Amino acid sequence: MNMTTKEFIDQYTEFFGEAAPLPLAVVYTDYPMGEGKNIPGCMFKQFHHEYNGETVTFDASNLTCGGGKLYVGLGPTPPKVYNFVSLVEKYKDTPETTKRSIDLINPHLSEKPYLNFVRIDKLETFDNMEGLIFFVSPDILSGLFTWANYDTKDINAVMSPWGSGCSSTVTSLVNENRSGGKHCFIGMLDVSARPFFKPDILSFSIPASRFVEMSTTLSKCCVAGAPAWLKLKKRIDTKK
């Protein structure tokens, strides 16, 4: 795409305000782009590093959550995942329902060993990314939702499929991008992942295949100055 990260950041902060956090680019590589921190459990324990501007890299050795490895493509399906999701976490009624649901999510093993989360001000271009993940308040989310629906007749242009936090942010985005799809995704509704974020934060994922189009409409949709949005933007600005 022709827009640089700086050009997008300038537009984004103009229309969403300086208080709106910058999104993270999801990039798979053959080499680590940042430091891999080995901590037990959920990958989202690391995300305060990303929002401080650090690039965090995961591979099969430092991502210890078996479900996380599965959903982001760094490991196979853990043998106990179906029982754990249904019988322990009680997110599905049976292991069979869990298996069917995960089959529909359809996570794939990555051909590249490193998964990097990079705040976009650390990149010059959007080349080679799978897409963007925004971690935002409901007010900002409403603007992203409106922007994503601006130029499409699809009333399901934004979806919120069942899945873990890493599935709703990464798996859906990657699968959509690699199929050339146009859907965006609201996520971070996973009860297990929510404790690692502030109470008013949800995620919004835009695959690169859709961002190419959306990058041309940001200055045209309501967030560029519609009266209703300016009321919300004023409230967003006060939370800086």
C-alpha positions as CSV (number, residue, x, y, z in Angstrom):
1,M,0.0,0.0,0.0
2,N,1.1,3.6,-0.7
3,M,0.4,5.1,2.7
4,T,3.3,5.2,5.1
5,T,2.9,4.5,8.8
6,K,3.6,8.2,9.6
7,E,0.9,9.4,7.2
8,F,-1.6,7.0,8.8
9,I,-0.6,8.0,12.4
10,D,-1.0,11.7,11.5
11,Q,-4.5,11.0,10.2
12,Y,-5.4,8.7,13.0
13,T,-4.4,11.0,15.8
14,E,-6.1,14.0,14.1
15,F,-9.4,12.2,13.9
16,F,-9.3,10.0,17.0
17,G,-7.3,12.3,19.2
18,E,-3.9,12.1,20.8
19,A,-5.3,10.0,23.6
20,A,-6.2,7.1,21.2
21,P,-3.5,4.4,21.5
22,L,-1.7,3.4,18.4
23,P,-2.4,0.0,17.0
24,L,0.0,-2.9,16.9
25,A,1.1,-4.5,13.6
26,V,1.1,-8.3,13.5
27,V,4.2,-9.6,11.6
28,Y,5.6,-13.1,11.2
29,T,9.3,-13.3,10.3
30,D,12.2,-15.6,10.0
31,Y,14.1,-13.5,12.6
32,P,13.1,-11.9,15.9
33,M,12.2,-8.3,15.5
34,G,12.2,-7.7,19.3
35,E,13.0,-9.3,22.6
36,G,11.3,-12.5,23.5
37,K,10.4,-12.6,27.2
38,N,9.7,-16.1,28.6
39,I,6.9,-15.9,31.2
40,P,4.4,-18.6,32.1
41,G,0.8,-18.4,31.0
42,C,-1.1,-16.0,28.8
43,M,0.7,-14.1,26.0
44,F,-1.3,-11.0,27.0
45,K,0.7,-10.6,30.2
46,Q,3.3,-9.1,27.8
47,F,1.1,-6.5,26.2
48,H,2.0,-3.6,28.5
49,H,5.5,-3.8,26.9
50,E,4.0,-3.3,23.4
51,Y,2.1,-0.3,24.6
52,N,5.2,1.2,26.0
53,G,6.6,1.0,22.5
54,E,8.6,-2.2,22.8
55,T,8.5,-4.8,20.1
56,V,7.7,-8.2,21.6
57,T,8.5,-11.4,19.8
58,F,7.0,-14.8,20.4
59,D,8.3,-18.2,19.2
60,A,7.6,-21.8,20.2
61,S,10.0,-21.6,23.1
62,N,8.9,-18.4,24.9
63,L,5.1,-18.7,24.4
64,T,4.2,-21.2,27.1
65,C,0.4,-21.3,26.8
66,G,-0.5,-24.3,24.6
67,G,-3.7,-22.7,23.5
68,G,-1.9,-19.5,22.6
69,K,0.7,-21.5,20.6
70,L,-2.2,-23.2,18.7
71,Y,-4.1,-20.0,17.9
72,V,-1.1,-17.9,16.7
73,G,0.3,-20.7,14.7
74,L,3.4,-21.6,16.8
75,G,2.4,-25.0,17.9
76,P,0.0,-28.0,17.3
77,T,-3.3,-28.6,19.1
78,P,-2.6,-29.5,22.7
79,P,-4.1,-32.9,23.5
80,K,-6.0,-31.6,26.6
81,V,-7.4,-28.4,25.1
82,Y,-10.9,-29.8,24.4
83,N,-11.4,-31.1,27.9
84,F,-9.8,-28.0,29.4
85,V,-12.0,-25.5,27.6
86,S,-15.2,-27.4,28.3
87,L,-14.7,-29.2,31.6
88,V,-12.4,-26.8,33.4
89,E,-13.1,-23.4,32.0
90,K,-16.7,-24.3,31.1
91,Y,-16.7,-22.1,28.0
92,K,-18.3,-24.9,25.9
93,D,-20.8,-27.6,27.0
94,T,-18.8,-30.6,25.8
95,P,-15.3,-31.5,24.5
96,E,-16.9,-32.4,21.2
97,T,-18.5,-28.9,20.9
98,T,-15.1,-27.4,21.7
99,K,-13.4,-29.5,19.0
100,R,-15.9,-28.5,16.4
101,S,-15.6,-24.8,17.3
102,I,-11.8,-24.9,17.2
103,D,-12.0,-26.7,13.8
104,L,-14.2,-23.8,12.5
105,I,-11.7,-21.3,13.8
106,N,-9.1,-23.2,11.7
107,P,-5.8,-22.1,13.1
108,H,-2.8,-22.9,10.9
109,L,0.8,-23.6,11.8
110,S,3.0,-20.6,10.7
111,E,5.7,-21.2,8.1
112,K,7.8,-18.6,9.9
113,P,9.0,-19.2,13.5
114,Y,8.6,-15.7,15.0
115,L,5.5,-13.7,15.7
116,N,6.1,-10.0,16.4
117,F,3.8,-7.3,17.8
118,V,5.1,-3.9,16.8
119,R,3.6,-0.6,17.6
120,I,3.2,1.1,14.3
121,D,5.3,4.2,15.1
122,K,8.3,1.7,15.1
123,L,7.7,0.8,11.5
124,E,8.2,2.9,8.3
125,T,5.7,0.9,6.2
126,F,2.9,-1.5,6.5
127,D,4.6,-4.0,4.2
128,N,4.5,-7.7,5.2
129,M,2.1,-7.3,8.1
130,E,-0.9,-9.5,8.6
131,G,-2.9,-6.6,10.0
132,L,-3.4,-4.2,12.8
133,I,-4.8,-4.8,16.3
134,F,-6.3,-1.8,18.2
135,F,-6.8,-2.1,22.0
136,V,-9.2,0.6,22.8
137,S,-12.1,1.9,24.8
138,P,-15.7,1.5,23.7
139,D,-15.8,5.2,22.5
140,I,-12.8,4.6,20.2
141,L,-14.2,1.2,19.2
142,S,-17.4,2.8,18.0
143,G,-15.3,5.1,15.7
144,L,-13.3,2.1,14.3
145,F,-16.6,0.2,13.8
146,T,-18.1,3.1,11.9
147,W,-15.0,3.5,9.8
148,A,-15.0,-0.2,8.9
149,N,-18.6,0.0,7.8
150,Y,-18.3,3.2,5.7
151,D,-17.7,1.8,2.2
152,T,-19.4,-1.6,2.3
153,K,-22.9,-3.0,1.9
154,D,-22.0,-6.0,4.2
155,I,-23.9,-5.5,7.5
156,N,-21.5,-8.1,8.9
157,A,-18.4,-6.3,7.9
158,V,-17.4,-6.4,11.5
159,M,-17.7,-9.7,13.3
160,S,-17.1,-11.1,16.8
161,P,-16.7,-14.9,16.4
162,W,-16.2,-17.1,19.5
163,G,-12.7,-17.9,20.5
164,S,-9.9,-17.1,22.9
165,G,-8.3,-13.7,23.2
166,C,-5.5,-14.7,20.9
167,S,-7.9,-16.3,18.5
168,S,-10.1,-13.2,18.3
169,T,-7.1,-10.9,17.8
170,V,-4.6,-13.0,15.8
171,T,-6.2,-16.1,14.3
172,S,-9.2,-14.4,12.7
173,L,-7.1,-11.6,11.4
174,V,-4.4,-13.8,9.9
175,N,-6.9,-16.2,8.3
176,E,-8.9,-13.3,6.8
177,N,-5.8,-11.6,5.4
178,R,-4.5,-14.8,3.8
179,S,-7.8,-15.4,2.1
180,G,-8.0,-11.8,0.9
181,G,-11.1,-11.3,3.1
182,K,-12.7,-8.0,4.1
183,H,-14.0,-8.6,7.6
184,C,-12.8,-6.9,10.7
185,F,-13.1,-8.3,14.2
186,I,-14.1,-7.2,17.7
187,G,-12.4,-9.3,20.3
188,M,-10.9,-9.5,23.8
189,L,-14.1,-10.9,25.2
190,D,-12.3,-14.0,26.5
191,V,-12.9,-14.1,30.3
192,S,-9.4,-15.7,30.8
193,A,-7.6,-12.9,29.0
194,R,-9.5,-9.9,30.3
195,P,-7.7,-9.6,33.6
196,F,-4.6,-8.5,31.7
197,F,-6.3,-5.4,30.3
198,K,-8.1,-2.5,31.9
199,P,-11.8,-3.0,32.4
200,D,-12.8,-0.7,29.5
201,I,-10.5,-2.1,26.8
202,L,-11.6,-4.3,23.9
203,S,-9.8,-5.1,20.7
204,F,-10.5,-4.3,17.0
205,S,-8.5,-6.2,14.4
206,I,-8.2,-5.1,10.7
207,P,-6.5,-7.6,8.3
208,A,-4.1,-6.1,5.9
209,S,-6.3,-7.1,3.0
210,R,-9.0,-4.8,4.3
211,F,-6.7,-2.1,5.6
212,V,-5.5,-1.3,2.1
213,E,-9.1,-0.1,1.3
214,M,-9.8,1.4,4.7
215,S,-6.7,3.6,4.7
216,T,-8.3,5.6,1.8
217,T,-11.5,6.3,3.6
218,L,-10.5,7.5,7.1
219,S,-10.6,11.1,6.0
220,K,-14.1,10.6,4.4
221,C,-16.1,8.9,7.1
222,C,-17.7,10.3,10.2
223,V,-14.6,10.4,12.3
224,A,-13.2,13.1,10.1
225,G,-15.5,15.6,11.6
226,A,-19.2,14.6,11.8
227,P,-21.0,16.4,14.8
228,A,-21.9,13.1,16.6
229,W,-18.3,11.9,16.4
230,L,-16.9,15.2,17.6
231,K,-18.9,14.8,20.8
232,L,-17.3,11.5,21.4
233,K,-13.8,12.7,20.5
234,K,-14.1,15.4,23.1
235,R,-14.8,12.8,25.7
236,I,-11.9,10.7,24.4
237,D,-9.6,13.7,24.6
238,T,-10.5,14.3,28.3
239,K,-9.2,10.8,29.2
240,K,-5.7,11.4,27.9
